[in-house]
Amino acid sequence: MSKRVIVVGGGIAGLSAGVYAKKCGFDVTILESHSIAGGNCTSWRRGDYLFEGGMHWLTGSKNGEPVNKLWRHIGALDNSVEIHTREPFAQYDYKGTPIKLSRNIDLTMWHLAEHSSKDFQAIRAMSEAVRRVSKLYMPISDLRGVKATKKQRIPASLAFNFLTTSKMLKAYSKVSREEYIAQFKHEGIQETFRAFVEEKSGFFPFLMTFGTLARGDGGFPEGGSLPFVQRIVDTFERLGGKLLLGTPVERVIVENGKAVGVMVAGQRMDTDFVIVTTDTMALEQLFEVPPKASWLDEMRRETRPTMCVHVALGINADLSAYAERYVWKLEEPIKLADETIEYLGFNNYAGDTTYNPPGKTAVTIHLTGNSYDFWKAAKAEGCYADEKQKIADKVIVAIEKQIPETKGKVEVVDVATPLTYERYCGNWKGSWMTEMTTDKMLKMKPYPAVIDGLSGLYLAGQRLMPPGGLPVALMTGRMAVQHLCKDTGKLFVSEE
Ligand SMILES: Cc1cc2nc3c(=O)[nH]c(=O)nc-3n(C[C@H](O)[C@H](O)[C@H](O)COP(=O)(O)OP(=O)(O)OC[C@H]3O[C@@H](n4cnc5c(N)ncnc54)[C@H](O)[C@@H]3O)c2cc1C
């Protein structure tokens, strides 16, 4: 008889853990509260438009990258899935002049130099930094002591690259956004960086992202979130796994220091092991006695939530002339909770028939910043819907001003707030990633997947390694199953 595993949550971490555990011979049931799987990795249809909610660029989309092997192992990607890498990947509109950032770093360098030859030294230094960082891909390693069909080792060349770039990375990690920008004299280039680099996180995360894109990774799998998730679900079910949708877990049952089952709709479901993949910051909700661990305390202390108001618009106009990610400076900043939004940008799906019919365009805008308490208060005061409408109106006015062909053409409006993410995915403060601190990023060390003194329980999910995102969900799902294999003496079935 195979050992039974219950996975709580059918987001990317839960589905990944499910496939890995099935391949290792466990009897796996995933319990997902929502009516579809995928969690934050999702899209939704409104009228003629499909709005992409959770995937904009994917680490490991490039064939040959270590994380790509993992995506293929769980069935998320295969040779039939086209990967889009549109160019430029971002464009800033500087008083009507486009400033473009391309994956091709030489192209970016010469393009920026054309705007400002007097900034050439600073532009060249930036290009060189991106080039060096582009050699730092995400490594895959195995849990010490796990028996695996094939060991994943960190290549010596990657270790060497980390070693030789660490000094440069540390230096960049200490530079604030404004200090970095001050090296450039051209106002448009300064504004471009101001628009794409978060003030609180500094230049470092932007550099890492740019490096990933410059390597040819960070593409967009055709069709986005929904087919991506469906391919993993299909793989899981083909292997004999059970996915129960609309099945919220109320509680994990712990007896004598061991997780032995879960409560669903007041009924007990017994199991041998439980893998919890819901937001670790909200872990206590699933336990009668909240689990205790010093690393959980550290996580609670250090986690700064990344969240957004997601404004999705269906526009009856073809915006193919605009970049995939198009940003400009607002004449009048938009106020949202405690944030002042000075730059507005959208993800543009023009020309992609998955998202909109020909001649029409779906755009999505992420207004990031901690607005959770604002929306909570609006809900309590009964003005939640009004506030959503107000923010949508401000965004529409700003877009119409910047792009006159959209005037009067917005026909669908959909606003999701942090409360929406909290309601649908159970995320702590509706947050779907963790703010990056350079310190954590340089360490790249995940929080443990286990809690001392509580056996039979494994944890996975975006929160276990800042900044989170899809590859972290995947890798932590994999790691939870490595712990499971190690504890049960099973052979871990590795990626080929
Ligand atoms: C607007 C936006 C843009 C993003 N862009 C990117 C991007 O470009 N690249 C990238 O890598 N990442 C991106 N992300 C982040 C990424 O989508 C998430 O980090 C990732 O999907 C998290 O996966 P997860 O499985 O860890 O958690 P979740 O997606 O939160 O999954 C948890 C699952 O558990 C379920 N659940 C919760 N409570 C219970 C319960 N009690 N019982 C049963 N089930 C339960 C939830 O319904 C959910 O399905 C983006 C996210 C958003 C919202």
The ligand as an ORCA input file, in Angstrom:
! r2SCAN-3c Opt
* xyz 0 1
  C      -0.648     40.348    -10.243
  C       0.376     39.277    -10.055
  C       1.480     39.212    -10.887
  C       2.437     38.215    -10.732
  N       3.447     38.101    -11.644
  C       4.337     37.082    -11.529
  C       5.314     36.853    -12.534
  O       5.359     37.515    -13.557
  N       6.236     35.853    -12.328
  C       6.221     35.078    -11.215
  O       7.082     34.204    -11.080
  N       5.268     35.255    -10.267
  C       4.330     36.216    -10.400
  N       3.344     36.385     -9.459
  C       3.425     35.630     -8.202
  C       2.950     34.181     -8.319
  O       1.742     34.116     -9.040
  C       2.736     33.611     -6.919
  O       3.851     33.887     -6.096
  C       2.560     32.082     -6.960
  O       1.518     31.749     -7.850
  C       2.277     31.563     -5.565
  O       2.030     30.179     -5.626
  P       1.769     29.326     -4.317
  O       1.347     27.971     -4.740
  O       2.926     29.429     -3.395
  O       0.592     30.068     -3.538
  P      -0.908     30.402     -3.939
  O      -1.008     30.767     -5.340
  O      -1.368     31.384     -2.911
  O      -1.669     29.025     -3.743
  C      -2.243     28.627     -2.531
  C      -3.487     27.814     -2.848
  O      -4.028     27.330     -1.637
  C      -5.446     27.462     -1.693
  N      -5.929     27.509     -0.303
  C      -5.802     28.527      0.595
  N      -6.331     28.158      1.778
  C      -6.807     26.901      1.611
  C      -7.451     25.971      2.492
  N      -7.723     26.278      3.765
  N      -7.804     24.768      1.999
  C      -7.545     24.437      0.704
  N      -6.939     25.266     -0.169
  C      -6.567     26.477      0.300
  C      -5.668     28.745     -2.466
  O      -6.963     28.800     -3.006
  C      -4.573     28.636     -3.528
  O      -5.024     27.946     -4.671
  C       2.331     37.313     -9.649
  C       1.212     37.352     -8.828
  C       0.223     38.304     -9.040
  C      -1.001     38.273     -8.195
*
